[in-house]
Amino acid sequence: MVTALPFILASSPPSNVLYRVGSLSVERSSADVLISEKGTFKAGFYQVGDNAFSFAILFSETLDRQKTVVWMANRDWPVNSRGSRLSLRKRGDLALLDADRRGVWTTATTSAGDGEVAKLWETGHLVLMDGKRKLVWQSFDHPTDTLLPGQPLTRSLRLVSRAAEGIYTTGYYVAHFNDDNVLSFVYDGPNNVFENGRTRYLLHYFEGITDAFFTFYSFLVAMHIRRLRRAWGHLNAAKLLTF
């Protein structure tokens, strides 16, 4: 259940919205979720280890019917399995609080009181809106290791791989636009991994891009699926790009 407004009953089904002073509890992680309008995505607490949870967005329509994590708020700082919650606070920001009420992650919106409602769109996009439904924060501006269809990758953003399959902490591989506006896939880990003068740049794409803006759509994923699988991970149903 989404504890959003006082008049919402305990038996209310999950919603795609969370209102100010509402919260999602880790102890009710199977019920306290946001579900997009058609059920393609859900957002809630996801177990990443013993007594360790992260707040994540999951894509549920994969070929093997397994839910796939497409975004995480706190990939490197999991919270406790008791007492932790995601809250839309009175000050207008989304905040992930550990069992001791310590803030682990926040949208950190610049103006107090901006956020009135959080909503999970059918595109897998988690947004925070003010009272006039203007966006004040959006998950598409803070990708982790996955791009969804229609999600832009600009020069100011980076995709960073997970450490390993099933281990969601930050890894060593990065996709970003370099100083020459070239989309590059880079190893960014310990230097002693490379020998014989091998370059840390693994691949370059789209040289000469001047607007430093690119969006991965499913046709691009299909073109490079085999090469990307060998280098960084897996793609599910050619609908999302994961490193």
C-alpha positions in Angstrom: 0.0 0.0 0.0 1.1 3.5 -0.7 0.6 5.6 2.4 -0.2 8.8 0.5 -3.2 10.5 2.0 -5.1 10.1 5.3 -8.3 8.9 3.5 -6.6 6.1 1.6 -7.5 2.8 3.3 -5.1 0.1 4.3 -6.7 -2.2 1.7 -6.2 0.2 -1.2 -4.3 -1.3 -4.2 -0.9 0.0 -5.2 -0.9 3.3 -7.1 1.5 5.1 -9.5 1.5 8.2 -7.3 2.9 9.2 -3.9 1.7 12.4 -2.3 3.4 14.8 0.1 4.0 13.3 3.6 3.3 9.8 2.2 5.9 7.0 2.4 6.8 3.5 1.3 8.0 1.1 3.9 10.8 -1.5 3.5 8.9 -3.9 5.8 6.0 -3.9 3.3 8.2 -4.1 0.2 5.9 -6.4 -1.6 2.9 -4.1 -1.1 4.3 -0.6 -0.7 5.2 0.0 -4.3 4.4 2.4 -7.1 3.1 0.6 -10.2 3.0 2.3 -13.6 -0.4 2.6 -15.3 -0.2 -0.6 -17.3 2.0 -2.4 -14.9 5.1 -2.4 -17.0 7.3 -0.9 -14.3 7.2 -0.8 -10.6 9.2 1.2 -8.0 9.9 0.0 -4.5 12.4 -1.6 -2.2 14.5 -4.3 -3.7 16.7 -6.7 -1.7 20.3 -6.6 -2.7 21.8 -8.6 0.1 21.3 -9.9 3.7 19.5 -7.1 5.6 20.2 -4.8 2.7 17.6 -3.0 0.4 17.8 -0.4 -2.3 15.0 1.7 -3.7 14.7 0.7 -7.3 12.6 0.9 -10.5 12.1 -2.5 -12.1 11.0 -3.5 -15.6 8.8 -6.6 -15.5 8.2 -7.5 -19.1 11.4 -9.4 -20.0 11.6 -12.5 -22.1 12.3 -14.8 -19.1 9.6 -13.1 -17.0 12.2 -12.0 -14.5 12.0 -8.4 -13.2 15.0 -6.4 -14.2 16.4 -3.4 -12.2 16.6 -0.4 -14.5 17.4 2.3 -11.9 18.5 2.6 -8.3 18.6 5.5 -5.9 21.1 4.1 -3.5 23.1 1.5 -5.3 26.2 1.9 -3.1 24.4 2.6 0.2 21.7 0.0 0.9 19.3 0.5 3.8 18.2 -1.8 6.7 15.4 -4.3 6.3 13.6 -2.8 9.3 12.4 0.8 9.8 13.7 2.1 6.5 11.4 4.1 4.2 11.1 6.4 1.2 9.2 9.5 2.1 7.9 12.6 0.2 8.7 15.0 3.0 6.9 18.2 4.0 9.8 20.2 2.6 9.0 18.8 -0.9 11.8 16.3 -1.6 11.8 12.5 -1.9 14.1 11.1 0.8 15.3 7.6 1.5 15.8 7.2 5.3 17.6 4.3 7.0 16.3 2.7 10.2 18.0 5.4 12.3 16.2 8.1 10.2 19.6 9.0 8.6 19.2 10.3 5.2 20.8 8.0 2.6 19.5 9.6 -0.6 17.4 12.6 -1.5 16.2 14.3 -4.7 17.6 17.5 -3.1 15.2 19.8 -4.9 16.6 23.3 -4.7 13.5 25.1 -3.4 11.8 23.9 -0.2 8.2 22.9 -0.7 8.5 22.2 -4.5 7.5 18.6 -4.6 3.8 17.8 -4.1 3.5 14.4 -5.8 5.8 11.7 -7.1 4.6 9.6 -10.0 5.9 6.5 -11.9 5.1 6.9 -15.6 4.5 4.0 -17.9 7.9 4.7 -19.5 9.7 3.8 -16.3 10.3 7.4 -15.5 10.0 8.4 -11.9 9.2 12.1 -11.6 8.5 14.6 -8.8 6.1 17.4 -9.6 4.9 20.6 -7.9 1.3 21.7 -7.4 1.0 22.8 -11.0 2.4 19.4 -12.2 5.6 21.0 -13.3 8.6 18.6 -13.1 11.1 19.5 -10.3 13.1 16.3 -10.4 13.2 13.2 -12.7 15.0 9.9 -12.6 15.9 10.2 -16.3 18.3 12.9 -15.3 20.1 10.5 -12.9 20.6 7.2 -14.8 22.6 4.3 -13.2 23.5 1.5 -15.6 20.4 1.5 -17.9 18.8 3.6 -20.6 15.2 3.1 -21.4 13.6 3.9 -24.8 13.2 7.6 -25.2 15.6 8.4 -22.4 18.4 10.9 -23.4 22.1 10.5 -22.6 23.5 14.0 -22.7 27.1 15.2 -22.2 26.5 15.9 -18.5 25.3 12.3 -17.8 27.0 9.0 -17.5 26.0 5.3 -17.5 28.1 3.3 -15.0 28.0 -0.5 -15.0 27.1 -2.6 -12.0 30.0 -4.5 -10.3 28.8 -7.9 -11.6 25.6 -9.7 -12.6 23.4 -9.6 -9.5 25.7 -7.2 -7.7 24.3 -3.6 -8.1 27.1 -1.5 -6.6 29.1 0.8 -9.0 31.3 -1.0 -11.4 34.2 0.0 -13.7 32.7 0.6 -17.1 31.3 4.0 -18.2 29.4 5.2 -21.2 29.5 9.0 -21.7 30.3 11.8 -24.1 34.0 12.7 -23.9 35.5 16.2 -24.4 35.3 15.8 -28.2 31.5 15.1 -28.1 32.2 11.4 -29.0 30.1 8.8 -27.3 32.7 6.5 -25.6 32.6 3.3 -23.6 35.4 3.5 -21.1 37.1 1.3 -18.5 37.4 3.4 -15.3 39.0 1.0 -12.8 42.4 0.0 -11.5 45.1 0.8 -14.0 47.0 -2.5 -13.5 44.2 -4.4 -15.3 45.6 -3.3 -18.7 48.9 -4.5 -20.1 50.8 -4.1 -23.4 49.7 -0.5 -23.9 46.0 -1.3 -24.3 43.8 1.8 -24.3 41.2 2.4 -21.6 38.7 3.5 -24.4 36.8 0.4 -25.5 34.6 1.8 -28.2 33.7 5.1 -29.8 30.4 5.9 -31.5 29.1 8.8 -33.6 32.2 11.0 -34.0 31.4 14.5 -34.9 28.2 14.8 -32.8 28.0 18.5 -32.1 25.0 18.8 -29.9 26.2 16.3 -27.3 22.8 14.7 -27.2 21.8 11.1 -28.1 19.0 8.8 -27.3 19.2 5.0 -27.4 16.2 3.5 -29.1 15.6 -0.2 -29.6 16.9 -0.3 -33.2 20.4 0.9 -31.9 20.2 -1.8 -29.2 19.5 -4.4 -31.8 22.5 -3.3 -33.9 25.0 -3.6 -31.1 23.5 -6.3 -28.9 26.2 -8.9 -29.5 29.1 -6.6 -29.0 27.7 -5.0 -25.9 26.8 -8.3 -24.3 30.4 -9.5 -24.6 31.8 -6.3 -23.1 29.4 -5.2 -20.4 26.4 -7.3 -19.5 23.0 -8.1 -20.9 20.1 -6.7 -22.8 16.6 -7.7 -22.2 14.0 -8.0 -25.0 15.9 -5.3 -27.0 14.0 -2.7 -25.0 16.5 -1.4 -22.5 20.3 -0.9 -22.6 22.1 -2.2 -19.5 25.8 -2.1 -18.8 
